[in-house]
Amino acid sequence: MGQPKALLPLGGETCVARVARLLRACGADPVVVVTGIHDAIIREALSGAGAGASPLIVFNPAHESGQISSLIAGLDVVESTPAEAVVVAPVDHPAVRADTVARLILCWGRARPPVVRPVFSGRHGHPVIFDRAVWPLLRDAPLDRGARAVVRALGDAVVDVEVDDRGVVLDLDRPEDYAALIDAIDRGVVGL
C-alpha cells in the first residue's frame, strides 16, 4: 500500500479509528487493536481519535509471522475477560456498515455457532465472529493458513449470513483498492 493501511483517511477518520468505533458502537467490549511494525504511530493516531472509549492496543512482536499471530495476540488479551466470542475485523476492511456487524452479532447470539461470517454476492467477507469454544483451534492453526484452516475444518457448523453490504468484501491491499473505495463512497455505492 505504501503506507500503513490503519492510518488511511476514510470519512474524516483513520481506518483503524473507524473500525474501532464501529465495533464499540455494536457492543464489542473490549475493543482490541493489534499492531505490528507501525505500533507507535497507530497508538498516537488512536490517542486522539475521539472514538469513545479508547481501544486496548496490543503490540504483536510476531507480526511478521502472519495474521494468525495477530489474532492470537488479541486472544491473549480477551481470554481473561468474560467475552464469549470475538469479532475479528481486519483494518483493511473498513467499509463494513454497523447494521451488518450488529446482524452478525445477533446471529451468533441466537445459536452460538462456532463461526459466523458475512457473505456478499457469493463471496465470504469480514468481520468474522469466533465463539470462545474455537479459540483453542485458532491458537493451533497453521501459520500459513491461519483462521481459514479453522473455518474450513468446521465445515457445516459455520454459519454464513447473506448481507447486502459490499463493504464486507472490499479489501484494501493496493492503492488502487483504496482509490476504488473512495470512488465508491463518493458515488454512493458504498456508505459509511
C-alpha positions as CSV (number, residue, x, y, z in Angstrom):
1,M,0.0,0.0,0.0
2,G,3.0,2.3,0.5
3,Q,1.7,3.5,3.9
4,P,0.0,1.9,7.0
5,K,-3.5,0.8,6.0
6,A,-4.6,1.5,9.5
7,L,-3.9,5.2,9.0
8,L,-5.6,5.7,5.6
9,P,-8.2,8.5,5.9
10,L,-11.8,7.4,5.5
11,G,-14.8,9.6,6.2
12,G,-13.0,12.1,8.4
13,E,-11.1,9.5,10.5
14,T,-8.5,6.8,10.0
15,C,-9.4,3.3,9.0
16,V,-8.4,1.9,12.4
17,A,-10.4,4.5,14.3
18,R,-13.4,3.8,12.1
19,V,-13.2,0.0,12.7
20,A,-12.7,0.5,16.5
21,R,-15.6,3.0,16.7
22,L,-17.9,0.7,14.7
23,L,-17.1,-2.3,16.9
24,R,-17.6,-0.3,20.1
25,A,-21.0,1.1,18.8
26,C,-22.1,-2.5,18.1
27,G,-21.4,-3.5,21.7
28,A,-17.9,-5.1,21.4
29,D,-16.1,-4.8,24.7
30,P,-13.3,-4.7,25.0
31,V,-12.2,-3.5,21.6
32,V,-8.6,-4.6,21.0
33,V,-6.4,-3.2,18.3
34,V,-3.4,-5.4,17.5
35,T,-0.4,-3.6,16.0
36,G,2.9,-4.5,14.4
37,I,5.6,-2.5,12.8
38,H,3.6,0.7,12.9
39,D,2.7,0.4,16.6
40,A,3.9,3.9,17.7
41,I,2.1,5.9,15.0
42,I,-1.1,3.8,15.3
43,R,-1.1,4.4,19.1
44,E,-0.6,8.1,18.5
45,A,-3.4,8.3,16.0
46,L,-5.8,6.4,18.2
47,S,-5.0,8.6,21.3
48,G,-6.8,11.5,19.7
49,A,-9.3,9.6,17.6
50,G,-12.4,10.6,19.7
51,A,-13.9,7.1,19.1
52,G,-15.4,6.9,22.6
53,A,-13.6,4.7,25.0
54,S,-10.1,4.1,23.7
55,P,-9.4,0.6,22.4
56,L,-6.9,-1.6,24.1
57,I,-3.8,-1.6,21.9
58,V,-1.5,-4.6,21.9
59,F,1.8,-4.9,20.1
60,N,2.3,-8.3,18.3
61,P,6.0,-9.0,18.5
62,A,5.5,-11.8,16.0
63,H,3.6,-9.7,13.4
64,E,5.8,-10.9,10.6
65,S,4.5,-14.4,11.2
66,G,1.2,-13.6,9.6
67,Q,-2.4,-12.6,10.5
68,I,-3.0,-15.6,12.8
69,S,-0.2,-14.3,15.1
70,S,-2.1,-11.0,15.5
71,L,-5.3,-12.8,16.2
72,I,-3.6,-14.8,18.9
73,A,-2.1,-11.6,20.4
74,G,-5.7,-10.3,20.6
75,L,-7.0,-13.5,22.1
76,D,-4.2,-13.3,24.8
77,V,-6.0,-10.1,26.0
78,V,-9.6,-11.2,25.5
79,E,-9.3,-14.6,27.1
80,S,-9.0,-13.1,30.6
81,T,-12.4,-11.3,30.1
82,P,-15.9,-12.7,30.2
83,A,-16.2,-12.4,26.4
84,E,-17.9,-15.4,24.9
85,A,-16.8,-14.6,21.3
86,V,-14.6,-12.3,19.3
87,V,-15.4,-10.2,16.3
88,V,-12.3,-10.2,14.1
89,A,-12.4,-7.1,11.9
90,P,-9.3,-6.5,9.8
91,V,-8.4,-2.9,9.4
92,D,-8.2,-3.4,5.6
93,H,-12.0,-3.9,5.5
94,P,-13.1,-0.5,6.9
95,A,-16.2,0.0,4.9
96,V,-18.4,-2.5,6.7
97,R,-21.7,-1.0,8.0
98,A,-22.7,-1.0,11.6
99,D,-26.0,-2.8,10.8
100,T,-24.0,-5.6,9.2
101,V,-21.9,-6.1,12.3
102,A,-25.0,-5.9,14.6
103,R,-26.7,-8.6,12.4
104,L,-23.7,-10.9,12.6
105,I,-23.6,-10.5,16.4
106,L,-27.3,-11.1,16.7
107,C,-26.9,-14.3,14.6
108,W,-24.1,-15.5,16.8
109,G,-26.2,-14.7,19.9
110,R,-29.2,-16.8,18.9
111,A,-27.5,-20.2,18.5
112,R,-23.8,-19.5,19.4
113,P,-22.3,-21.3,16.4
114,P,-18.6,-21.7,16.3
115,V,-18.1,-19.2,13.5
116,V,-20.4,-16.6,11.9
117,R,-19.3,-14.8,8.7
118,P,-20.9,-12.5,6.2
119,V,-21.5,-13.4,2.5
120,F,-22.0,-10.8,-0.2
121,S,-22.8,-11.9,-3.7
122,G,-21.5,-15.4,-3.0
123,R,-18.2,-14.1,-1.5
124,H,-17.2,-14.6,2.1
125,G,-16.1,-11.5,3.9
126,H,-15.3,-9.8,7.2
127,P,-15.8,-9.4,10.0
128,V,-15.9,-13.0,11.3
129,I,-17.1,-14.0,14.7
130,F,-15.3,-16.8,16.5
131,D,-17.0,-18.4,19.5
132,R,-14.9,-18.9,22.6
133,A,-15.1,-22.7,22.0
134,V,-12.9,-22.4,18.9
135,W,-10.2,-20.2,20.4
136,P,-8.0,-23.2,21.1
137,L,-8.3,-24.2,17.5
138,L,-7.2,-20.7,16.4
139,R,-4.2,-21.0,18.7
140,D,-3.2,-24.2,17.0
141,A,-3.9,-23.1,13.4
142,P,-1.0,-23.4,11.0
143,L,0.7,-20.1,10.3
144,D,0.4,-20.4,6.6
145,R,-3.4,-21.0,6.6
146,G,-4.4,-19.3,9.8
147,A,-8.0,-18.9,10.7
148,R,-9.1,-20.1,7.3
149,A,-7.9,-23.6,8.2
150,V,-10.2,-23.5,11.3
151,V,-13.2,-22.2,9.3
152,R,-12.7,-25.0,6.7
153,A,-12.3,-27.7,9.3
154,L,-15.6,-26.7,11.0
155,G,-17.4,-27.2,7.7
156,D,-21.2,-27.1,8.0
157,A,-21.0,-25.8,11.6
158,V,-20.0,-22.4,10.2
159,V,-23.0,-20.0,9.8
160,D,-22.9,-17.8,6.7
161,V,-25.1,-14.7,6.8
162,E,-26.1,-13.2,3.5
163,V,-25.7,-9.4,3.6
164,D,-26.3,-6.5,1.2
165,D,-23.1,-4.8,2.4
166,R,-20.4,-4.6,-0.2
167,G,-18.0,-3.4,2.5
168,V,-17.6,-6.9,3.8
169,V,-15.6,-7.9,0.7
170,L,-13.8,-4.6,0.0
171,D,-10.2,-5.3,0.9
172,L,-7.6,-2.6,0.8
173,D,-4.5,-4.3,-0.3
174,R,-3.3,-1.9,-3.0
175,P,-3.5,1.8,-3.7
176,E,-6.0,1.1,-6.5
177,D,-8.3,-0.7,-3.9
178,Y,-8.2,2.4,-1.7
179,A,-8.9,4.7,-4.7
180,A,-11.8,2.5,-5.8
181,L,-13.3,2.6,-2.3
182,I,-13.1,6.4,-2.1
183,D,-14.7,6.5,-5.6
184,A,-17.5,4.0,-4.4
185,I,-18.2,6.2,-1.4
186,D,-18.3,9.4,-3.5
187,R,-20.7,7.7,-5.9
188,G,-22.9,6.4,-3.1
189,V,-22.3,2.8,-4.0
190,V,-20.8,2.2,-0.5
191,G,-22.0,4.1,2.5
192,L,-20.1,4.7,5.7
